């Protein structure tokens, strides 16, 4: 329970939290957890004949129908700023459909991919409504990502599996680690999975007892080694963002510097000459075509933004970046930049709506931190560490999106739904133990002042 003062401090009523009176039943939540396993581990590619029943689509329909039949239990959820921005985005995509350049391509080929991505927001926001469910979700989600990393790494060590390669010029190639044969992710996407894992593992395992520290030490070195094998420069830059955030938040900066130096030396010594050359291309020291690919990627981003300005108001249509590139640039390729992808497909209006959604997610996490840090009890250590990991992941997503598409990918929607669910759980469970800000600050100086007052 939460006291009246604490509830109003967090901006919710004494009767309900975010309009929620009861929980969606446990069966629906368990199906959601199975949906995560099916989606991330691609069971249809592992189990013969299983894919015939279209399990992902079937599970989406079952979960959606169950939530609809129990909609009175989650009434009022759409009033939250994050929810409203997602709903506005969906509404905008549909009403702008007649105005985009290729509405037929949107309907035939691309709309289903967007729907499969955006449902993650609603499922996470509506079904994760207690601390127990939150922890179960984290175990399943993070466990699936660990499997996705360890499986191709194990195959690489035991069978020499790589899954992908990159051209070095003069007919030479360098092997890169991609997802397992049953997975569908390329090396950059595998790198993305790894850098998503690292903040959660660091903050949720290391601060706890010996058992969790041991698990951390068992998992972290192999996934860092797998990151090296992917040769993903975007993931490497994202790792630097996470390292900076962890360093900034830590009270043991000298120890972290020593660990970073040791890890850097070990990592560099374990790299092949091709791997070293690819990472050196980030600072212009490559002696192969890796340097040209860096320049080409930057030029490609500029061309993508220019392509977006061909139809600046409503864009070319959801998922039509490859089509637009084919017709205008003469080369069919997915976008390598989320922000350019937004401009190409949704125009300025849709880009603003999506960026507003991202901004509101960060404001929610900042508001959580403001209220959690004002409490002295160790009872809320899990909340503190989870919120720190989510802020680190958010910052990483913002940077990685410079090198990765995401409008019809799951990750921003799942993260936004998790942020909203986490906020609602905090609103229900935090006891009024100390000074809590009565309103959510709207300006940076107000946020800084309120944070200092809380401390």
C-alpha positions in Angstrom: 0.0 0.0 0.0 1.0 3.6 -0.4 0.0 6.5 1.8 -2.1 9.4 0.5 0.8 11.8 0.7 3.1 9.5 -1.2 0.5 8.9 -3.9 -0.1 12.5 -4.6 3.6 13.1 -4.6 4.0 10.7 -7.4 1.2 12.2 -9.3 -1.4 9.5 -8.9 -4.7 9.2 -7.0 -5.3 7.4 -3.7 -7.7 5.0 -5.4 -5.8 3.9 -8.4 -2.4 4.0 -9.9 -2.4 5.2 -13.5 -6.1 4.2 -13.6 -5.3 0.6 -12.7 -7.6 -1.1 -10.2 -6.7 -4.8 -10.6 -4.3 -7.0 -12.5 -4.7 -8.8 -15.8 -4.9 -12.5 -14.8 -1.8 -14.6 -14.4 -2.5 -16.8 -17.3 -2.2 -13.9 -19.7 1.1 -12.8 -18.2 2.5 -16.3 -18.5 1.5 -16.4 -22.1 3.3 -13.1 -22.5 6.5 -14.6 -21.0 6.2 -17.5 -23.5 5.7 -15.0 -26.3 9.0 -13.4 -25.3 10.7 -16.8 -25.4 9.1 -17.7 -28.8 10.0 -14.3 -30.3 13.6 -13.9 -29.1 14.7 -17.6 -29.4 12.8 -18.1 -32.7 11.3 -21.4 -31.7 9.7 -21.8 -35.1 13.2 -22.1 -36.6 14.2 -24.7 -34.0 11.1 -27.0 -33.8 10.1 -28.8 -37.0 6.6 -28.0 -38.0 6.0 -25.5 -35.3 6.1 -22.5 -37.6 3.2 -23.8 -39.6 0.7 -22.5 -37.0 2.3 -19.0 -37.1 3.0 -19.0 -33.4 4.1 -15.4 -33.0 0.9 -14.0 -34.7 -1.2 -16.5 -32.8 0.3 -15.5 -29.4 -0.2 -11.8 -30.2 -3.9 -12.4 -31.0 -4.4 -14.4 -27.8 -2.7 -11.9 -25.6 -4.5 -9.0 -27.2 -7.9 -10.6 -27.0 -7.3 -11.5 -23.3 -6.4 -7.9 -22.5 -9.4 -6.6 -24.4 -11.7 -8.9 -22.4 -10.2 -7.6 -19.2 -9.9 -4.0 -20.3 -11.8 -2.7 -17.2 -8.8 -3.7 -15.1 -6.5 -1.3 -17.0 -8.8 1.6 -17.6 -7.1 4.9 -17.7 -3.7 3.7 -19.0 -4.0 5.8 -22.2 -3.9 9.0 -20.2 -0.2 8.6 -19.4 2.0 10.8 -21.6 4.0 7.9 -22.9 0.9 5.9 -23.9 -0.7 8.9 -25.5 2.4 9.6 -27.6 2.4 6.0 -28.9 -1.3 6.1 -29.7 -0.8 9.4 -31.5 2.0 7.8 -33.5 -0.3 4.9 -34.5 -3.1 7.3 -35.4 -0.8 9.5 -37.4 0.5 6.5 -39.4 -3.1 5.6 -40.4 -4.4 9.0 -41.2 -1.4 9.9 -43.2 -1.5 6.7 -45.3 -3.4 8.2 -48.2 -0.8 11.0 -48.4 2.4 9.1 -48.5 4.1 8.1 -51.7 3.7 4.4 -51.6 0.6 3.5 -49.5 0.2 0.1 -51.2 3.7 -1.0 -50.1 2.9 0.1 -46.5 -0.3 -2.0 -46.4 1.0 -5.1 -48.2 4.6 -5.4 -46.9 5.3 -3.1 -43.9 2.3 -2.6 -41.7 2.5 -6.0 -40.1 6.1 -5.5 -39.1 5.2 -2.3 -37.3 2.3 -4.0 -35.5 4.5 -6.8 -34.3 6.9 -4.2 -32.9 4.5 -1.8 -31.3 2.5 -4.6 -29.4 5.6 -4.9 -27.2 4.7 -1.5 -25.7 1.2 -2.4 -24.8 2.0 -5.9 -23.5 4.8 -4.6 -21.3 2.9 -1.6 -20.0 -0.3 -3.4 -19.2 0.9 -6.9 -18.0 3.9 -6.0 -15.9 2.1 -4.5 -12.9 3.8 -5.9 -9.8 7.4 -6.2 -8.6 7.1 -10.0 -8.9 6.0 -9.8 -12.5 8.7 -7.2 -13.2 11.4 -9.6 -11.9 10.0 -12.5 -13.8 10.0 -10.4 -17.0 13.6 -9.4 -16.5 14.7 -13.0 -15.9 13.0 -14.2 -19.1 14.0 -11.2 -21.2 17.7 -11.1 -20.1 17.9 -14.9 -20.1 16.8 -15.0 -23.8 19.4 -12.4 -24.7 22.2 -14.3 -22.9 21.2 -17.4 -24.8 21.3 -15.4 -28.1 24.9 -14.4 -27.3 26.2 -17.6 -25.9 24.8 -19.9 -28.6 26.8 -18.4 -31.6 29.8 -18.0 -29.4 29.7 -21.6 -28.4 29.4 -22.7 -32.0 32.3 -20.4 -32.9 34.5 -22.0 -30.3 33.5 -25.6 -30.9 32.8 -25.6 -34.7 34.3 -22.5 -36.1 31.0 -20.9 -36.8 30.9 -17.2 -37.8 27.7 -16.4 -39.6 28.9 -13.4 -41.5 31.9 -11.7 -43.0 33.0 -8.2 -44.2 34.9 -7.3 -47.3 38.5 -6.0 -46.8 39.3 -5.3 -50.4 41.3 -7.1 -53.1 39.1 -10.2 -52.7 39.8 -10.7 -49.0 37.2 -11.1 -46.3 37.2 -11.0 -42.5 34.9 -13.3 -40.6 32.3 -11.7 -38.2 30.2 -13.4 -35.5 26.5 -13.1 -36.2 23.5 -14.8 -34.5 23.1 -18.5 -34.4 21.8 -20.4 -37.5 18.3 -20.4 -35.9 18.5 -16.7 -35.1 18.0 -13.9 -37.7 20.4 -11.2 -36.5 23.5 -9.9 -38.2 26.8 -9.0 -36.4 25.6 -5.4 -35.7 22.4 -6.7 -34.3 24.2 -9.2 -32.1 26.4 -6.4 -30.9 23.2 -4.5 -30.1 21.9 -7.4 -28.0 25.2 -7.5 -26.1 25.3 -3.8 -25.2 21.7 -4.0 -24.1 22.6 -6.8 -21.7 25.6 -5.1 -20.1 23.9 -2.3 -18.1 21.3 -4.7 -16.7 23.9 -7.3 -15.7 26.2 -4.7 -14.2 23.5 -3.0 -12.0 21.3 -5.9 -11.2 24.0 -8.5 -10.4 27.2 -6.9 -9.2 25.8 -4.8 -6.3 24.2 -8.0 -4.7 25.7 -10.9 -2.8 28.6 -13.3 -3.7 26.3 -15.6 -5.7 25.2 -12.8 -8.0 28.8 -11.4 -8.3 29.9 -14.9 -9.4 27.2 -15.1 -12.0 28.3 -11.7 -13.3 31.9 -12.8 -13.5 30.9 -15.9 -15.4 28.7 -14.1 -17.9 30.5 -10.8 -18.6 33.9 -11.9 -20.1 32.3 -14.2 -22.7 29.8 -11.6 -23.9 32.6 -9.0 -24.2 34.6 -11.5 -26.2 31.6 -12.1 -28.4 31.3 -8.3 -28.9 34.9 -8.3 -30.2 34.1 -11.1 -32.6 31.1 -9.2 -34.1 33.5 -6.4 -35.2 30.5 -4.1 -34.7 31.9 -0.5 -34.5 28.4 0.9 -33.6 28.2 -1.5 -30.7 31.7 -0.6 -29.6 30.8 3.1 -29.5 27.6 2.2 -27.6 29.8 0.3 -25.1 31.8 3.4 -24.5 28.6 5.3 -23.8 27.6 2.7 -21.2 31.1 2.7 -19.7 31.0 6.5 -19.3 27.6 6.3 -17.6 28.8 3.6 -15.2 32.0 5.6 -14.5 30.1 8.8 -13.9 27.7 7.2 -11.5 30.3 5.2 -9.6 31.9 6.1 -6.2 34.9 3.9 -7.0 36.3 5.7 -10.1 40.0 4.7 -9.6 39.1 1.1 -9.3 37.0 1.3 -12.5 39.9 2.9 -14.3 42.2 0.0 -13.4 39.6 -2.5 -14.5 39.1 -0.7 -17.8 42.8 -0.7 -18.5 43.1 -4.4 -17.7 40.0 -5.3 -19.9 41.3 -3.1 -22.7 44.7 -4.8 -22.7 43.2 -8.2 -22.6 40.7 -7.4 -25.3 43.3 -5.9 -27.6 45.6 -8.8 -27.2 42.9 -11.3 -28.0 42.0 -9.5 -31.4 43.2 -10.7 -34.7 44.9 -8.2 -37.1 41.6 -7.9 -39.1 39.6 -7.1 -35.9 42.1 -4.5 -34.8 42.1 -2.9 -38.2 38.3 -2.6 -38.2 38.2 -0.9 -34.8 41.1 1.3 -35.7 39.0 2.5 -38.7 37.0 4.5 -36.2 39.9 6.9 -35.7 41.1 6.8 -39.3 44.0 4.3 -38.7 42.7 1.5 -40.9 44.8 0.1 -43.7 42.0 -1.8 -45.5 38.6 -0.9 -46.9 37.3 -0.6 -43.4 38.2 3.1 -43.5 36.2 3.5 -46.6 33.2 1.9 -45.0 33.3 4.4 -42.2 33.3 7.3 -44.7 30.7 5.6 -46.8 28.5 5.2 -43.7 28.7 8.9 -42.9 28.0 9.8 -46.5 25.1 7.4 -46.5 23.5 9.1 -43.5 23.8 12.4 -45.2 22.1 11.0 -48.3 19.4 9.5 -46.2 18.5 12.8 -44.6 18.5 14.4 -48.0 16.2 11.7 -49.2 13.9 12.4 -46.2 13.6 16.0 -47.4 12.2 14.9 -50.8 8.8 14.5 -49.0 9.4 16.4 -45.8 5.8 16.6 -44.4 4.4 13.1 -44.3 7.3 11.0 -45.8 7.3 8.2 -48.2 5.4 5.7 -46.0 6.0 3.3 -43.2 8.8 0.8 -44.0 9.5 2.2 -47.5 13.1 3.3 -46.9 14.6 0.6 -49.2 12.0 1.4 -51.8 12.7 5.1 -51.6 16.4 4.4 -51.9 15.9 2.2 -54.9 13.9 4.8 -56.8 15.8 7.9 -55.8 19.3 6.8 -54.9 19.5 3.7 -57.1 20.4 1.4 -54.3 18.1 -0.8 -52.2 19.2 -0.8 -48.6 17.7 -0.5 -45.1 18.3 2.6 -43.2 21.4 2.7 -41.0 20.1 5.6 -38.9 16.8 5.7 -37.0 16.4 9.5 -37.2 16.9 9.5 -41.0 14.5 6.5 -41.2 11.9 8.5 -39.3 12.2 11.5 -41.7 12.1 9.3 -44.8 9.1 7.2 -43.8 7.0 9.5 -41.5 8.2 13.0 -42.5 8.7 15.8 -40.0 5.4 15.4 -38.3 5.9 11.7 -37.6 9.5 12.3 -36.6 8.4 14.9 -34.0 5.8 12.5 -32.6 8.3 9.6 -32.2 11.0 11.8 -30.7 8.3 13.1 -28.2 7.7 9.5 -27.3 11.4 9.0 -26.6 11.6 12.2 -24.6 8.7 11.2 -22.4 10.3 7.9 -21.7 13.4 9.6 -20.4 11.4 12.1 -18.4 9.7 9.1 -16.7 13.0 7.5 -15.8 14.3 10.9 -14.5 11.2 11.3 -12.4 11.7 7.8 -11.0 15.3 8.6 -10.1 14.2 11.8 -8.4 11.7 10.0 -6.1 13.8 6.8 -5.5 16.9 8.7 -4.4 14.9 10.6 -1.8 14.3 7.4 0.1 16.9 6.1 2.5 15.7 2.5 2.9 17.7 -0.3 1.4 14.4 -1.9 0.6 14.3 0.0 -2.6 17.9 -0.9 -3.7 16.4 -3.0 -6.6 14.4 0.0 -7.8 17.5 2.2 -7.7 19.7 -0.2 -9.6 17.0 -1.0 -12.2 16.4 2.6 -12.9 20.1 3.3 -13.3 20.4 0.4 -15.7 17.4 1.7 -17.7 18.9 5.2 -17.9 22.1 3.7 -19.2 20.3 1.6 -21.8 18.3 4.7 -22.8 21.4 6.7 -23.4 22.9 3.8 -25.3 19.8 3.4 -27.5 19.9 7.1 -28.4 23.5 6.8 -29.6 23.2 3.4 -31.2 20.2 4.7 -33.2 22.6 6.8 -35.2 23.8 3.5 -36.6 20.6 1.3 -36.4 17.0 1.5 -37.6 14.2 1.1 -35.2 10.8 2.5 -36.3 9.4 -1.1 -36.9 11.8 -2.8 -34.5 10.7 -3.9 -31.0 13.3 -2.4 -28.8 12.1 1.2 -28.3 8.5 0.1 -27.8 9.4 -2.7 -25.3 11.7 -0.2 -23.4 8.9 2.4 -23.3 6.4 0.0 -22.0 8.8 -1.3 -19.4 9.5 2.3 -18.3 5.8 3.0 -17.9 5.2 -0.3 -16.0 8.2 0.4 -13.7 6.9 3.8 -12.9 3.4 2.5 -12.0 5.0 -0.2 -9.8 7.0 2.4 -8.0 3.9 4.5 -7.6 2.1 1.6 -5.9 4.9 0.2 -3.7 7.1 3.1 -2.5 6.3 4.0 1.1 6.5 7.7 2.1 9.9 7.5 3.8 11.3 10.9 3.0 10.9 14.1 1.0 9.5 13.4 -2.4 9.0 16.0 -5.1 5.3 17.0 -5.3 5.4 17.8 -9.0 7.5 16.6 -11.9 9.9 19.4 -12.9 9.6 20.6 -16.4 12.9 22.5 -16.6 16.5 21.3 -16.2 17.3 23.8 -13.5 14.2 22.7 -11.6 15.2 19.1 -11.9 18.7 19.8 -10.6 17.4 21.8 -7.7 14.8 19.2 -6.7 17.4 16.5 -6.9 19.6 18.4 -4.5 16.7 19.0 -2.1 15.9 15.3 -2.2 19.4 14.4 -1.3 
